[in-house]
Amino acid sequence: MVLPDLINTFGRYLRGRFGEPVHKVSIDAGFTCPNRDGTKGVGGCTFCNNESFSPATRIARPVAEQIAAGREVIVKRTGARRYLAYFQAYTNTYGDPSHLDSLYRQALAEPDVVGLSVGTRPDCVSADVLDLLAGYREEGYEVWLELGLQSAFDETLARVNRGHGFAEYREAVIGARARGLPVCTHLIVGLPGETREHCLETLDRVLELGTDGMKLHPLHVVKHTRLAIEWKRGGYVPLGRDEYISIACDLIERTPENVVFHRVTGTASKEILLAPEWCSQKWNVLNGIARELERRGSRQGTFAAQPREQSRNRHVA
């Protein structure tokens, strides 16, 4: 059995919405981050690769040019003919709404782009930005707000120099959902100081508040980060592959079937990845999650309706 048979994937959701495959095209629109430019902090999160994301080394190509390049690759690989413009790099709502509108409109002007997926921080989503994104949905576009929460524990967020807490996430989600704007919540498994119980409690708090989509990501150590220094000194030990798969399956089982999983793992290129090595093996992990769910005889939503403590103890041993 393959993973899309066991979870509600974003690919399946888009195919149902548009009647054909729709793929994301990643866009770097030249944004920065308030946790880098001194507004809230400098250096960014401890796990963020400063060298690979340094504005000084980035060349902001026109949005249309980036879409054309992405289209060429995707067509050869999958044959897909429709796309979501994924504003991915840095904080893609960090700017004046008129400037944001100009960038988003450049993507939407492409005839085969059916909508937007906008990645950002919970503390950079003003009412004006939410109104802007909701307006595109009213025009008939598919629009998702992707919020990088990572953890619901403020002490963890402080430890990784995130620069915001759960309160900012709560405010952003309430504002987005009040406007009918779907939210995809990003969570990292394996953050410093966190256990399986932290991950389960984070999921509980996210689901209690309400979300439309989820992304799960194992924490990996990459070059030129403060986390890399901590790891080299023995201060951080990454999760093993089997432990990540086990926790990911716990989270999937407890997530209601109507929530769309945009991703259940993440990778880093071998050129910058330090640890764990398995984070370079996307399909190995995806297949492992499918096998573990099948072994358990479960799937997304199996334990979503159970009392919290009962479901929490189901696969912890």
C-alpha positions in Angstrom: 0.0 0.0 0.0 1.3 3.5 -0.9 1.1 6.6 1.3 -1.6 8.4 -0.7 -3.9 5.4 0.1 -3.4 6.2 3.8 -3.4 9.9 4.1 -5.2 12.9 2.6 -2.4 14.3 0.4 -2.2 17.8 -1.1 -1.7 16.2 -4.5 -5.0 14.3 -4.2 -6.8 17.4 -2.9 -5.6 19.5 -5.9 -6.5 16.8 -8.4 -10.0 16.6 -6.9 -10.3 20.4 -7.1 -9.1 20.9 -10.6 -9.6 17.5 -12.2 -6.0 17.1 -13.2 -2.5 17.2 -11.5 -1.4 20.6 -10.2 2.1 21.1 -9.0 3.8 23.8 -7.0 6.4 26.1 -8.6 8.8 27.5 -6.0 9.5 31.3 -6.1 12.1 33.3 -4.4 10.8 36.9 -4.5 13.7 38.4 -2.6 12.2 38.7 0.8 14.1 38.8 4.1 12.9 38.1 7.6 12.3 40.2 10.8 14.4 37.7 12.7 17.4 38.6 10.4 17.2 42.3 9.5 17.2 43.4 13.2 13.5 44.2 13.5 13.2 41.2 15.9 16.6 39.7 15.9 19.6 38.8 13.8 21.0 35.5 12.5 17.6 33.9 12.1 16.6 30.6 13.6 19.4 28.4 14.8 18.6 25.7 12.2 18.5 28.1 9.3 21.4 28.0 6.8 22.6 31.6 6.7 25.0 31.1 3.8 22.5 29.5 1.4 19.9 32.0 2.2 22.0 35.2 2.5 20.4 38.1 0.6 23.9 39.2 -0.5 24.2 36.1 -2.6 20.7 36.0 -4.0 19.7 37.2 -7.4 16.0 38.0 -7.5 14.9 36.8 -10.9 11.5 38.0 -12.3 8.6 36.0 -11.1 7.6 35.0 -14.6 11.1 33.8 -15.3 11.1 31.6 -12.2 7.7 30.1 -13.1 8.9 29.4 -16.7 12.0 27.5 -15.3 9.9 25.5 -12.9 7.3 24.7 -15.5 10.0 23.3 -17.8 11.2 20.9 -15.1 7.8 19.8 -13.9 6.4 19.2 -17.4 9.3 16.9 -18.2 9.0 15.1 -14.9 5.2 14.7 -14.5 3.5 16.2 -17.5 1.4 18.5 -15.2 0.0 21.6 -17.0 -1.3 23.7 -14.1 0.6 25.2 -11.2 0.4 26.8 -7.8 2.9 29.6 -7.4 4.7 28.8 -4.1 6.3 31.9 -2.5 8.7 29.9 -0.4 12.0 31.6 0.5 12.1 33.6 3.7 9.0 35.5 4.9 6.7 36.1 2.0 4.2 38.5 3.6 7.0 40.7 5.0 6.4 43.9 3.1 3.9 46.6 2.2 0.7 45.1 0.9 0.9 47.0 -2.4 4.3 45.5 -3.0 3.1 42.1 -2.1 0.1 42.5 -4.4 2.4 43.4 -7.3 4.5 40.2 -6.8 1.5 37.9 -6.3 -0.2 39.4 -9.4 2.9 38.7 -11.5 2.4 35.0 -10.7 -1.3 35.0 -11.1 -0.9 36.6 -14.6 0.5 33.4 -15.9 -2.3 31.5 -17.7 -1.5 28.1 -16.2 -1.1 29.3 -12.6 -4.3 28.5 -10.7 -3.4 30.1 -7.4 -0.8 30.8 -4.6 0.7 29.2 -1.7 2.4 31.8 0.5 4.9 30.7 3.2 5.4 33.1 6.1 5.8 33.6 9.8 2.8 33.9 12.2 4.0 37.3 13.3 4.1 38.8 9.8 0.4 38.4 8.9 -1.4 41.7 9.2 -5.1 42.2 8.7 -4.3 44.0 5.4 -2.3 41.0 4.2 -5.0 38.6 5.1 -7.5 40.7 3.3 -5.3 40.7 0.2 -4.9 37.0 0.1 -8.6 36.4 0.8 -9.4 38.7 -2.1 -7.6 36.4 -4.5 -9.8 33.5 -3.3 -12.9 35.6 -3.9 -11.6 36.0 -7.5 -11.6 32.2 -7.8 -7.9 31.4 -7.2 -6.7 28.6 -4.9 -4.8 30.3 -2.1 -3.1 28.8 0.9 -1.4 30.6 3.8 1.5 28.5 5.1 2.4 29.3 8.7 5.7 28.2 10.1 4.8 27.4 13.7 7.3 24.5 14.3 6.3 24.0 17.9 3.5 25.2 20.3 6.0 25.5 23.2 7.3 29.1 23.6 10.4 27.8 25.5 11.3 25.7 22.4 10.7 28.6 20.0 12.9 30.8 22.2 15.7 28.2 22.3 15.9 28.1 18.5 15.7 31.9 18.3 12.4 31.8 16.4 11.4 35.3 17.5 7.7 34.6 18.1 5.4 32.5 20.3 2.2 30.5 20.0 0.1 33.6 20.7 1.1 35.1 17.3 0.2 31.9 15.6 -3.2 31.8 17.3 -3.9 35.3 16.2 -2.9 34.6 12.6 -4.9 31.5 12.3 -8.1 33.1 13.8 -7.8 36.0 11.4 -7.2 33.7 8.3 -10.0 31.3 9.0 -12.4 34.1 9.8 -11.8 35.2 6.1 -12.2 31.7 4.7 -8.4 31.5 4.0 -7.1 28.0 4.4 -4.1 27.6 6.7 -1.3 25.0 6.3 0.7 24.6 9.6 4.4 23.7 9.5 5.7 21.5 12.4 9.2 20.4 13.0 9.8 17.0 14.7 13.0 16.6 16.7 13.6 20.2 17.9 16.2 20.6 20.7 14.8 19.7 24.1 11.6 18.2 22.7 10.3 14.7 23.0 7.5 12.7 21.4 5.1 14.2 24.0 6.0 17.7 22.9 5.1 16.8 19.3 1.8 15.3 20.4 0.9 18.3 22.5 1.8 20.7 19.7 -0.5 18.8 17.4 -3.3 18.8 20.0 -3.1 22.6 20.3 -3.0 23.1 16.6 -6.0 20.9 16.0 -8.0 22.6 18.9 -7.4 25.9 17.2 -8.2 24.6 13.8 -6.1 24.1 10.7 -6.8 23.0 7.1 -3.4 21.6 6.2 -0.2 20.2 7.8 3.5 19.9 6.9 5.7 17.7 9.0 9.5 18.1 8.8 12.3 16.3 10.6 14.9 18.7 12.0 18.2 18.3 10.2 21.5 19.9 10.8 23.0 21.9 7.9 26.3 23.7 7.5 26.8 27.2 8.7 24.1 27.3 11.4 24.2 27.7 15.1 22.6 24.3 15.3 25.6 22.8 13.5 27.9 24.2 16.2 25.7 22.8 18.9 25.6 19.4 17.2 29.4 19.3 16.7 29.8 20.0 20.4 27.5 17.2 21.3 24.7 19.5 22.5 22.2 18.3 20.0 21.5 14.7 18.9 19.2 14.3 15.9 16.4 11.8 15.7 17.0 8.5 14.1 15.0 7.6 11.0 12.8 5.0 12.8 12.0 7.4 15.6 11.0 10.1 13.2 8.8 7.7 11.3 7.2 6.5 14.5 6.4 10.0 15.7 5.2 11.1 12.2 2.8 8.1 12.2 1.5 9.1 15.7 0.7 12.6 14.4 -0.9 11.3 11.2 -3.1 8.9 13.1 -4.4 11.7 15.3 -5.0 14.2 12.5 -8.7 14.2 11.2 -9.2 13.0 7.7 -10.3 16.4 6.4 -6.9 18.0 7.1 -4.7 17.9 4.0 -1.1 16.8 4.4 1.1 18.9 2.2 4.2 17.1 3.3 5.2 14.4 5.9 8.9 14.7 5.6 11.6 17.1 4.4 15.1 16.8 2.9 18.3 18.8 2.6 20.8 18.5 -0.2 23.9 16.4 0.5 26.1 19.5 -0.2 24.9 21.2 3.0 23.5 18.3 5.1 25.5 17.3 8.2 23.1 15.1 10.1 21.2 12.9 10.1 22.2 11.3 6.9 18.7 9.8 6.3 17.3 13.3 5.8 18.7 13.1 2.2 16.5 10.1 1.4 13.0 11.4 0.8 11.4 8.2 -0.7 13.1 6.0 1.9 11.3 7.9 4.6 7.9 8.2 2.8 7.9 4.5 2.1 8.8 3.8 5.8 5.9 5.9 7.0 3.5 3.9 4.7 4.9 0.6 5.9 4.6 1.6 9.6 1.0 2.8 9.2 0.2 -0.5 7.4 2.0 -2.5 10.1 -0.2 -0.7 12.7 -3.3 -1.3 10.7 -4.0 2.4 10.8 -4.2 5.5 8.7 -4.8 9.3 9.0 -7.6 9.9 11.4 -7.7 6.5 13.0 -7.4 7.9 16.5 -8.5 11.5 15.8 -11.8 11.1 17.8 -10.3 9.2 20.7 -9.8 10.8 24.2 -6.4 12.6 24.2 -4.6 10.4 26.8 -5.9 7.1 25.3 -4.7 7.9 21.8 -1.4 9.4 23.1 -0.4 6.1 24.8 -1.4 3.9 21.9 2.0 3.7 20.2 4.4 5.4 22.6 5.9 2.2 23.9 
